[in-house]
Amino acid sequence: MFNIIPKILSIFTKKTDPTAPAITEQNQPKTDKPAPARVVPTAPVKASSKTYRETVKLTPQTNGQYAQKIKPSAIVLHDTGGNYLGSIDWTSKVFYPNTTKRLYASYHCIVARDGRRTITNLDDNRAYHAGASSFKGKSGLNQWAIGVAFERDSHAEPLQEAAMESALEYIIPRMKKWGITPDMVTDHRTVSPGRKVDLKKDEFEKFHALLKKRYNV
């Protein structure tokens, strides 16, 4: 009898997998991407005085045999639509699960709400994040822009302080390395109007104001 008690307890204590796949950019007109995970708003996360944890997990979609070199001159901000770990997992695939259909969905960096971030592409490797896009009279931002994604949906939840600070740690050194000025940091909503809505306008403006303040420090 005592042997079955742990089994009974395990049924009631089983947890669900928090790493549901994210909605990410695809450069084809229609996709069968999975829907984003339903997320519950969380309490604000305060910024830390320490450097945020950064890991590197380069996506095979645009590295190795699939690498295409670019010279970045802009940065495009995105929402993942789904959870941090699920988004990283989605970029780790070359084909849609259980198919031979090529997957085009990747960023250069994904930033979690708590400030963790994962680099998924080299700065000068093309990533599939902007799709059909145009900015300042020049189209096809995948060919000349770095893509940075914030976890989840800025329309449903405001950008967390920790996430913004971590994104700045990643973005500003690259702006200076590649000669990218603050006016060349934009979002998916702006480069793909009518097709994409991320970031929420107020959230982008909040982040961009902080970026301009920190850029010349």
CORLINBEL-V589479 format. One record per run of one state. SS is the DSSP state (A for helix, B for strand, O for the rest). FROM is the first residue (numbers start at 1). TO is the last residue. Records with the same first field share a line. If there is no record, write none. Layout:
BEGIN
SS=FROM-TO + FROM-TO
END
This chain:
BEGIN
O=1-1 + 14-53 + 57-63 + 67-68 + 70-73 + 80-83 + 92-94 + 96-101 + 103-108 + 112-116 + 120-124 + 126-133 + 136-137 + 140-140 + 144-144 + 151-160 + 179-181 + 192-200 + 216-217
A=2-13 + 64-66 + 84-91 + 141-143 + 161-178 + 182-184 + 188-191 + 201-215
B=54-56 + 69-69 + 74-79 + 95-95 + 102-102 + 109-111 + 117-119 + 125-125 + 134-135 + 138-139 + 145-150 + 185-187
END
